[in-house]
């Protein structure tokens, strides 16, 4: 269960990181689109302003011409001169603002010479009027052509204004769509991050509680094993003791911890190693085919006193490695009248498996 929760937490974070990263990338792209759309909205607004200003300057030039001459109204020449001097500047700004629109650039290519021609014509008219030679000026400048040129310029500027207004609506719609996407992705990303953090917190909380329960269960199990009247040992598949409870230590006459590292079937040096190996082999065979082993074998205490040990063994597999759990009981002397410390093979490790 512990491994399962750990795996879930790891998988959660492995899946969460790419998801959060992808959300961030999408959010970044949408923010860039929003910034770009707002930039184009700004440029379009400025282009509209320049178009209206240019149209106003062309009209001012027309009014300025009409106000020139000996009977000119106050400020007429100044209005004309200002319109003529400022118009090229605003046309250049308009060209810069619409540099990304090829169609508008072509319109400006056709419009600039017309405006220049019209302003030159109006400048000539104004000059002749100042010199009281209006009749000569009228003969040198075809008024119908001049009027048609002014009308064409106004119509072209008005058409460009309509185009820019339409583009402005499109750019505003794109900016609003990008803003909605940014808000949606931000909300989705925040919800995703919050959900991941909440789920991770719950898993970690459960993992901590599960680990605490495992620790409590392990502590109780340890207490139970230590308080058992029967001897309990944990050993590897070769019979090497890894743990023994107090009852097992007392049975073999050892202090706590002294049995660790000794053979379960040969705890004393007085035991015969050949017989011990035979018992280990038999135990492994029985555990493999029957799943348990029980039997008696003659062995010795630390001081050499012989006795018969009855043991019940069960296998325990941890991470693919096999261990033995054995519960032992003392069944009296192995053979009567045998002196402590003897190496009589008839006594040492005459165990039987069942």
N, C-alpha and C positions, 0 to 999 in steps of 0.2 A: 504493500500500500504506500509505504514511504517513497519507494522508487517511482511509483506511478504518479504521485503528486509532484515529485521533483521533475519528472519527465514532462508533465503537463505545464509546469511553470516555465521550463526551458522552451518547449514548443510554443507557448503563448508569446514569449518575448521574441523568439525567432520569427514568428509570423507577424508580430506587431511592428517590429522595426521597419521592414520593407513597406508595410501598409502606411505607417506614419510618414516615412520618407516619400512615398508616392503621393500622398496627400499634400505634403509640403511642396513638392515639385509642381503639382497641378495648381496649387494656390499661387505659387510664384508666377507661373505662366499667365494665370488669370489677372494677377495684379499688373503684370507687364501690359496685357491687353487693355486693361482699364486705364493705365497711365497713357498708353498710346492713343486710345480713343479720346481721352480728355485733352491730349495735346492737339489732336486734329480738330476737336471742337473749338479750342482756343484759336487755332490758325484760321479756321473757317469764319469765326466771328470777326477776326481782324481783317480777313479778306473782304467780308461784307462791308465793314466800316470803310475800307479803302475804296471799294467800288462806289459807295454812296458819296464819299468825299470827292472822288474824281468826277463823278457826274455833277456834283454841286459846283466844282471848280469850272467845268465846261460851261455850265449855265451862268456862273458868275462872269466868265469871260464874255459871253454873249451880252449880258446886261451891261458890262463895262464898256463894250463897244458902242452900244446904243446911247450910253450916257456921255460919250466923248464929243469933243468939238467945242466951238465957241459958246454954245448954250448948254454945256455939260453940267449935270447936277453935281453937287459937292460930293467928293469921294469916288466918283465914277472912274477916273483914270487909275486911282490907287487899287480899286477892286480888280480892274482888268490886269494890271501889272502883277498883282499878287497871285491871281489865278494862273496867269501864264507861267510864272516862275515856280509855282508849287506843283503844277500838274505832272511834270516829268518825274519828280521825286515820288509822288504817290503811285504813279504807274510802275516805277521800279520796285516799290514795296509790294505792290500787288503781284508783280511777277515773282518775287521771292516767296511770298506766301502761298502761291499756287504752283510752286516748282514741281510738286509731285503729281500734278494733274496735266497730262499732255494736251487734253482737249482745251483747257483754259489757256495754256501757253500758246496754242495755235491762234486762239481768239485774240490774245494780246499781240501776237505778231502782226495780225491784220489791223488791230485797233490803233496801235501806237503811231503808225504813219498817218492814219486818218486824223487822229487828234493833233499831231504835229502840223499837218496841212491846214486843218481848221484854225488852229491858233495862229499860224503864220498869216492866214487870210485875214483873221480878225485884227492882227497886229497892223497889217497894211491899211485896213479900213480905219483903224483908230488913228494912224499916222496921217492919213489924208484928211481926216476930219479936223485934226488939230491945225492943219495948214489951210483950212477953208477950201480944199480941193475935192470936195465930196463928189462933184460931178465926174471928175477924172477917175476917182476911185471906183465909182459905180461902173464906169466904162471898162476898167481893167479887171474887175472881179465879177464873174458871172454869178448873180445872186441866187438863181435857181439851183445851180450846182452846189453852192455854199450851203444853202438851206437844206438840201438833200443830204449833204455830208454830215451836218449837225444832227439831222434826224437819224441817220444810220448809226452814228456814234451813240446817241441816247438809247436807241433800240438795242444795240450790242451790249452796252453797259447794263441795261435793264435785264436782258436775257442772262448775262453773267450773274447778276444778282439773284435771279430766280434759281439758277443752277446751284449757287452757293447756299441758298436757303434750303434747297432740297438736300444738298450734301450735309448741311448742318443738322437737319432732322435725322438723316441716316446715322451721322456720327453720334448724335445724342442718344439714339436708340441703341447703338452699339455700346456706348458708355454705360447706359442703364443696364443692358444685358450683362456686361462684364461686372458691374457692381453687384448685380444679383448673384452671379456665379461666385464672386469673391465671398459674399455673405454666406452662401450655401456651403461652399467648401470649408470656410472657417467654422461654421456650425457643425458640419459633418466631422471635420478633423478634431474639433474640441470634444464632440460626443464620443468619437472613436478613442481618443486618448483617455478620456474619463472612464469609458467602459473598460479599457485595457487595465488602467490603474486599479479600478475597483475590483475587477476579476482577479488580478494579480494579488491585491491585498487580501481578498477572501481566500485564495489558495494558500498564500503564505500563512494566514491566520489558521487555516485548517491544518496546514503542515506542522505549525508550531504546536497546536493542540494535539495532533496525532503523535508527534514526537514526545510530548510530555506524557501522553497516555502510555506510549511504548516504554518510556523510561520508568514510569511507575510500575508497569507490568513486569519489566525486567527486574526492578528492585524487589518486587514481591516474589518473583520466581527464584531469585537468588536467595532470598530469605528462606523460602520453602525448601530449596535444595540443601541449604546449610543446616536447616533444622531437622532434616530427615534422619531417622535412626539407621537406615541402610546407607551403605557407602555408594556414592555417585561419582563417576569419573567421566570426563570428556577427553577423548584421545583421537589421534589421526588414524588413517587406515592401516598404519603399521604398528598400532598399539602403543605409540608414545603418548604418555599422559600429558594433557594440556591444562586440565583442571581437576581438582579433587575436593570433595566436601569434607568437613571435619570428621564425619563418621568413617569415611574411607581412610583418612589419615590415621585415625585411632586404630582401625582394623589392622593396618599393616605396621603400626607402631612407629609412625613418622610424625614429625612436627608439621604444622601447616605450611604447605608450599614445597616440602621436601620431595613429594612424589612427582612433581612436575619434571618432565624430561625422562622419567624412567618408563620401562615397558609395563603395560598393564598386566601381562601374563608372566612377567619376570621382574617384580619390584625389588627383589633382593639378589645380591651377587651370588648367593648360595644356590639359586635356581639354575637349571641347565639351559643354555641358549638354544640348543638344537630342538628341545621339546617346546620351548617358547615359540620358535619360528613355525613349528608344526601347528600349534594352536592358532597363531595369527593367520596362517594360510587357511585353516579350517573355518575360522570365523568369517573371513572374507568370502569364502565359497558359500557358506550358509546365508550370509547377509545378501549376497547377490541373487541366490535362487529362491530363498524363502522369505527374505526381508527381516529376519530376526535370528538370533542365536542365543541359546541358553545351555548351560552345562556347568560341570564342576571340574576344577583342576587343583592339584596339590601345589602349594606355594609356601613361602616363608615370610615371617615378619622380619623387621629390620634386625632384631637381635638373633635371628636364625631359628626361631620357634616355628615348626611346620604346622600348617593348618589347611583345611580344605575350604576353598572359596567357591561359592555358587554365584554365577553371574548371569544376568539377562542383558543382552546387547541389542540395540536398535541403531539403524543407520541414520545419519543426518547429513544431507547434502547442502552445502552453502557455496554459492558461486561456482558450481561445477566440481567442487572438491568434497570428498567423502570423509565423514567423521564418525566416530563411535560414541554412543551414549550407553554407559553400562551401569547397572544397579547390582550391587554385590552384597552377599550375606556370608557371614562366617559360619561354617558347618562343622566345627570341631577340628581335632588334630588330623593331619593327613595320614599318619601311620603311627600306631602306638609303639612306644619304646624306642623311637628314633631320637638320637641326641640332637639338640639344636646345632645348626651349622653344618649338618651332614650334606654331602653331595650325592647321596644314594639316588641313582636314576629311577629307582622304583617309586620314589616318593615325589621327586621334583616334576611338576607339570604333567601329571597324568590325566589331563582334562579330557572330557568327552563332549562332543557337540550334539545338540538335539534340536 
